[in-house]
C-alpha cells in the first residue's frame, strides 16, 4: 500500500481508532506510538548484475507504558503530514517498523474499516530473485543447475 492510498483511507474514515494486525494474528497493543516517519532508500545490485533502487516510507511503531495513549486515523494523517519534508513522493510503499521482539519491517498490505476501528493489516516481506532469467529460474520456480554459472 502506498502513502497516497493510506492517506485517502485515513481521510475517508476520520477519528477511527487504529488497530494494527500482525501477520501471525494478534495486534500491536492499542497504546502504541508512531515515533518516526522515515524515507528508507536501498541501492543494490541483484545477482544478475542489474543495479536497482528501492524506496519506502517507514513508520516506526513503539509501545510504552502509557496504557491510555491512542492513535486514531486523524492523528496518523497528521503524523504523515508532519513527516512530509523527508518523504520524496507519496507513491512510496508503506512499511511498519516494530519490535517482535527483534526489529522487524512489515509491509502494510490493507487498511479496512470494521466495527471496532480502522484495521491496518501487516504482512512479512519475502526475499526473491530479481534476475530469474539470468539465474536460470523457470516460471514454475525450478532452480538453476549446479555449474550453470547462475547465482
C-alpha positions as CSV (number, residue, x, y, z in Angstrom):
1,X,0.0,0.0,0.0
2,X,1.3,3.4,-0.9
3,X,1.3,6.6,1.2
4,X,-1.3,8.1,-1.2
5,X,-3.6,5.1,-0.7
6,X,-3.1,5.2,3.1
7,X,-3.8,8.9,3.3
8,X,-7.0,8.5,1.3
9,X,-8.3,5.8,3.6
10,X,-7.4,7.8,6.7
11,X,-9.3,10.8,5.3
12,X,-12.3,8.7,4.4
13,X,-12.5,7.3,8.0
14,X,-11.6,10.2,10.3
15,X,-11.2,9.7,14.1
16,X,-11.4,5.9,14.0
17,X,-9.2,4.0,16.4
18,X,-6.3,2.3,14.7
19,X,-5.8,-1.4,15.1
20,X,-2.6,-2.8,13.8
21,X,-2.9,-6.5,12.9
22,X,0.2,-8.6,12.9
23,X,1.0,-11.2,10.3
24,X,0.6,-14.3,12.5
25,X,-2.5,-12.9,14.2
26,X,-2.8,-10.7,17.2
27,X,-2.4,-7.0,17.3
28,X,0.0,-4.3,18.3
29,X,-1.1,-3.1,21.8
30,X,-3.6,-0.3,21.3
31,X,-1.5,2.2,23.2
32,X,1.3,2.3,20.6
33,X,3.0,5.5,19.5
34,X,4.2,6.3,15.9
35,X,7.7,7.6,16.8
36,X,9.2,8.1,13.3
37,X,8.3,8.8,9.7
38,X,11.3,7.9,7.6
39,X,12.3,7.6,3.9
40,X,14.3,4.5,3.6
41,X,16.4,4.1,0.4
42,X,18.2,1.0,-0.7
43,X,20.6,0.9,-3.7
44,X,21.8,-2.6,-4.6
45,X,22.9,-4.9,-7.4
46,X,21.0,-8.0,-7.9
47,X,22.5,-11.4,-8.7
48,X,22.1,-10.8,-12.4
49,X,24.3,-7.7,-12.2
50,X,21.5,-5.1,-12.5
51,X,21.8,-2.0,-10.3
52,X,18.5,-1.3,-8.6
53,X,17.0,1.4,-6.4
54,X,14.2,0.9,-3.9
55,X,12.5,3.4,-1.6
56,X,9.8,3.1,1.1
57,X,8.1,5.1,3.8
58,X,8.9,3.6,7.2
59,X,6.6,4.3,10.2
60,X,8.2,3.3,13.5
61,X,5.7,1.9,16.0
62,X,6.7,1.8,19.7
63,X,4.8,0.6,22.7
64,X,5.3,2.4,26.0
65,X,3.8,2.1,29.4
66,X,1.2,4.8,29.0
67,X,-1.8,2.5,28.6
68,X,-4.3,5.3,27.9
69,X,-2.5,6.6,24.8
70,X,-4.3,6.0,21.5
71,X,-3.5,7.0,17.9
72,X,-6.6,7.3,15.6
73,X,-6.9,7.8,11.9
74,X,-6.8,11.6,12.1
75,X,-3.7,11.6,14.3
76,X,-1.9,9.3,11.9
77,X,-2.8,11.5,8.9
78,X,-1.3,14.5,10.9
79,X,1.8,12.4,11.6
80,X,2.2,11.6,7.9
81,X,1.9,15.3,7.0
82,X,4.4,16.2,9.7
83,X,6.8,13.7,8.1
84,X,6.3,15.0,4.5
85,X,9.6,17.0,4.4
86,X,11.6,13.8,4.4
87,X,9.3,11.8,2.0
88,X,10.1,12.5,-1.6
89,X,6.8,11.1,-3.0
90,X,3.5,9.8,-1.7
91,X,3.9,6.9,-4.3
92,X,6.2,5.0,-1.9
93,X,5.0,1.8,-0.3
94,X,4.4,2.0,3.5
95,X,6.1,-0.4,6.0
96,X,5.8,-0.5,9.7
97,X,8.9,-0.9,11.9
98,X,8.1,-2.8,15.0
99,X,9.8,-5.0,17.7
100,X,8.6,-8.6,17.5
101,X,10.8,-8.9,19.8
102,X,13.6,-8.0,17.3
103,X,13.3,-5.1,15.0
104,X,11.2,-6.1,12.0
105,X,9.9,-4.3,8.9
106,X,6.4,-5.3,8.0
107,X,4.6,-4.4,4.8
108,X,1.3,-2.5,5.2
109,X,-0.9,-4.6,2.8
110,X,-4.5,-3.5,3.6
111,X,-6.5,-0.9,5.6
112,X,-10.1,-1.7,6.2
113,X,-12.8,-0.2,8.4
114,X,-14.5,-2.6,10.8
115,X,-16.9,-2.1,13.7
116,X,-14.1,-1.6,16.3
117,X,-11.9,0.7,14.2
118,X,-9.6,1.0,11.2
119,X,-7.6,-2.1,10.8
120,X,-4.1,-1.9,9.3
121,X,-3.0,-5.4,8.1
122,X,0.7,-6.1,8.1
123,X,2.5,-8.9,6.4
124,X,6.1,-10.2,6.3
125,X,8.2,-9.2,3.3
126,X,9.8,-12.1,1.4
127,X,13.0,-12.4,-0.4
128,X,13.0,-13.0,-4.2
129,X,15.5,-13.4,-7.0
130,X,15.1,-10.4,-9.3
131,X,17.2,-11.9,-12.1
132,X,15.4,-15.2,-12.6
133,X,16.1,-15.1,-16.3
134,X,19.8,-14.7,-15.7
135,X,19.9,-17.2,-12.9
136,X,18.0,-19.9,-14.8
137,X,14.9,-19.9,-12.6
138,X,12.0,-21.1,-14.6
139,X,8.4,-19.7,-14.2
140,X,7.5,-22.8,-12.2
141,X,10.2,-22.0,-9.7
142,X,12.7,-24.6,-10.6
143,X,16.2,-23.6,-9.8
144,X,19.3,-23.5,-12.0
145,X,21.6,-26.4,-12.3
146,X,24.9,-26.6,-10.5
147,X,27.8,-25.4,-12.6
148,X,25.5,-23.5,-14.9
149,X,27.0,-20.1,-13.9
150,X,23.9,-18.7,-12.2
151,X,24.0,-17.2,-8.8
